[in-house]
Amino acid sequence: MIREKLVHEYRYLVNVSYPYINSLLNNCYINIIDGCLNPVSSPYYYLGIYYAGRNGKEVTVYKNELRKIANNFGMIDVVFINAKRIIRDPASTLKKENPRLWLELYWISSKVTMNLD
């Protein structure tokens, strides 16, 4: 619940600061990833941006701006992950371990956007 609110606030701040980047993030799935070096140390948090393969270059161009906003939220870094690679990886156990995340990534990777310029 708290993580979803943080992601929502992050998206809001990106929308206010960089509206074009926010339109790119509409085709991405954003998640907070936590890690810990050992059980005694305090956890650290990353912001994971799962993108479809076709818009990865567009999103990663603005990585400095996205990292700056994530640092304001206390995140260590922003990690860009290709959702299509995770879904198609035969050794991945994500479908069994976290089926909701797998479905979200499948939905992101299968979205078709049409540029009607």
C-alpha positions in Angstrom: 0.0 0.0 0.0 2.8 2.4 0.9 4.8 1.4 -2.1 1.9 2.1 -4.4 1.5 5.5 -2.9 5.2 6.3 -3.4 5.0 5.2 -7.0 1.9 7.3 -7.5 3.7 10.3 -5.9 6.7 9.7 -8.1 4.6 9.6 -11.2 2.9 12.9 -10.1 6.2 14.6 -9.6 7.5 13.4 -13.0 4.3 14.7 -14.5 4.7 18.1 -13.0 8.4 18.4 -13.7 8.7 16.6 -17.1 5.4 16.0 -18.8 7.0 14.4 -21.9 8.8 11.8 -19.7 5.5 11.0 -18.0 3.9 10.2 -21.3 6.7 7.7 -21.9 6.2 6.2 -18.4 2.6 5.5 -19.3 3.9 2.5 -21.3 6.0 1.3 -18.4 5.4 -0.5 -15.1 7.1 1.1 -12.1 7.9 -0.9 -9.0 9.9 -0.3 -5.8 12.7 -3.0 -5.4 14.2 -3.5 -2.0 17.5 -5.1 -1.2 19.7 -5.9 1.8 23.3 -6.8 2.0 22.9 -8.9 5.2 20.2 -9.4 7.8 21.7 -6.9 10.2 22.1 -3.9 7.8 19.3 -1.6 6.9 17.5 -2.2 3.6 18.0 0.0 0.5 15.5 0.7 -2.2 15.7 1.0 -6.0 13.0 2.2 -8.4 12.5 -0.4 -11.1 11.1 0.8 -14.4 10.0 -2.1 -16.5 9.7 -1.1 -20.2 8.7 -2.8 -23.3 11.5 -3.5 -25.7 10.3 -0.9 -28.3 10.4 2.1 -26.0 13.5 1.3 -24.0 15.8 3.7 -25.7 13.4 6.6 -25.3 13.0 6.0 -21.6 16.7 5.5 -20.8 17.6 8.8 -22.5 16.0 10.6 -19.5 17.7 8.4 -16.8 19.4 11.4 -15.2 16.1 13.3 -14.7 14.4 10.1 -13.4 17.3 9.4 -11.0 17.2 12.9 -9.6 13.5 12.6 -8.7 14.0 9.1 -7.3 16.8 10.4 -5.1 14.4 12.9 -3.6 12.3 10.0 -2.5 15.2 8.3 -0.8 15.9 5.7 -3.5 19.4 4.8 -4.3 19.1 4.4 -8.0 16.7 3.8 -10.9 17.0 0.4 -12.6 15.7 0.0 -16.2 14.5 -3.5 -17.0 13.3 -4.9 -20.3 10.0 -6.6 -19.5 9.9 -8.6 -22.7 13.2 -10.3 -21.8 11.9 -11.4 -18.4 8.7 -12.8 -19.8 10.5 -14.8 -22.6 13.3 -16.1 -20.4 12.7 -19.9 -20.1 14.7 -20.1 -16.9 12.7 -17.4 -15.1 10.5 -18.5 -12.2 8.7 -15.2 -12.0 5.4 -16.6 -13.3 5.3 -19.1 -10.4 6.7 -16.8 -7.7 4.9 -13.6 -8.5 2.0 -14.1 -11.0 0.6 -10.6 -10.6 3.9 -9.0 -11.5 4.3 -11.4 -14.4 0.9 -10.5 -15.8 1.6 -6.8 -15.4 4.9 -7.2 -17.3 3.1 -9.3 -20.0 0.5 -6.6 -20.4 3.2 -3.9 -20.7 5.1 -5.8 -23.3 2.1 -6.6 -25.4 0.7 -3.1 -25.5 0.6 -1.6 -29.0 1.0 2.1 -29.4 0.3 3.8 -32.7 1.9 7.1 -33.6 -0.5 9.0 -35.8 1.5 12.0 -36.7 
